[in-house]
């Protein structure tokens, strides 16, 4: 079963100028975390410890079975 995660970007103001929303298709919190670890830029690695926290706080929506063949990935992002 796949889910759509809507994750608030993990570098909140004022600690950084980067922020936004990430939409991820994933099977679980751990899968979503893995996708985001692979997706993030290296300059953001000082905030890696926050990623799982924000994944678990994100909104999660169960997708129709037709999405089960989709690869887990970031499907849309809005970041600044």
Secondary structure, DSSP 8 states (H G I E B T S, - for coil): --EEEEEE-SS-TTT-S--EEEEEEESSHHHHHHHHHHHS-GGGGGGGGGHHHHHHHSEEEE--GGGTTS-SEEEEEEE-
